[in-house]
């Protein structure tokens, strides 16, 4: 098994290289550059700026340089946020995004799994239908609708009451500032996790080994908790891999709506501003994160399902 | 209904001396039901799916035909208003105007056109690529399969949303490029599903028969493999369309999708969110349209899955 995971890690390197290369050249294809302004700069100043950032070099040389710096852990300077390196910006933004993401994921697992399990155990009852309708609603109302609506309710309609919550800003991570973004980010996950849990638990409860466990007289509670639950969790764990991608894109919207200084917002702003190095940095970070978490998911898979063997 | 005799215009059979000839005669006349007819019948029995299908057809029709009947176009500014005005039948703004004095109904309809077009075109792109790659990989096997599926694996590990955003920035938010870009992202899962189905199909006798009678690889894939994976593909397509619509709205919400004065539901939601404390209508109406569409596609997809995959009946 370890040989398998080592090999996976080695495959990760060319994958990352492809991501870096494609992103690098795509960004450079874009018309316009990071120093375009409404009033164009005098050509001498433009030339100096370009020289200072190495943009006057041939493209292939810039690429080689970028890769060289990257190997030393240097993402280069940001073009728009003067005096900041991309490493510094990511260092500021990443903790914000990762804290929100982790909290949302935690909330989603905490609410989604019991919700789905409850629906599965009372299959086709009113409670089941209600839970699944709620889950479907969570999926079809996108979080860029839920975000503004929550802001409207808690920021404006309830602003005189004790339920008022701040709807923008990070405020150094004060708890009230985190509540709405985390809920908003978690809602679609709750919905998906509940649906997956329900489907998978229903299927597991029909298997022979569960029937055997019941036949030998174990209380239903024990059957579900001891026998069915672990293997019913496999699809949920598998979903957590794609969920991280989802989380990354979700954070772009959430951070834009709630004005949080996370990497999602840096990415959107950077793309609009042609901040080449910042966009590259965030993309590389996101790709590494996705690769790493997929690997973790595969390991969890092997632990949950004894039938899975990696060679 | 199907067991009604269908022998009009046929000469009556000679009365044989077999005791149950009548019954036999009737049995022979029962029309065979294909897999598709069966599936369609099951789908018809699923009320949620049928209502969803009807709602979707009506919505698409209204979005594409409606603008002819609305007195204002989506880009026209009513210079007498120039603000978010409440609905008024005298001026012809049946749902009021947005903050620039443009007719909200006309804009919602136009946004709907974009959403439906993106949903269908981008999914078609994903469909063509996904089915071709999946069927080829599954059927050819060996090295071709290895190379194609490793490529899909690598693509899965790439945060593709980031690339769509970079693409949209690079090519100046080109309308048609957006279809292509979204399609290029969504084909991955499709190809895996089709490959899996193809692998189970390719050792069946009828494929062997086709090969024995001299069919080429391409014609076997096109004539035998693809029609047989169609059921699964249709289900997946129905579930992909809402994802694509959502993706487009997401891009438009961030200001990276369709460009003004053109609009889409995502862009309208973004605009509406700016002024929701004054006129919640500008946020709520497009949001309701978007959510209803996604809801219906999801229900239809679930219904189709139940109809075409009778495993759980």
Interface residues (C-beta under 8 A of the other chain):
Chain A: X11 X12 X14 X15 X18 X19 X22 X23 X26 X27 X29 X30 X31 X136 X137 X139 X140 X141 X142 X144 X145 X147 X148 X149 X152 X156 X245 X248 X249 X252 X253 X256 X257 X267 X268 X271 X272 X274 X279 X282 X283 X286 X287 X290 X291 X294
Chain B: X154 X156 X157 X158 X159 X160 X161 X162 X163 X165 X166 X167 X169 X170 X172 X242 X246 X249 X250 X253 X254 X255 X256 X266 X269 X270 X272 X273 X276 X277 X280 X283 X287 X290 X291 X294 X295 X298 X299
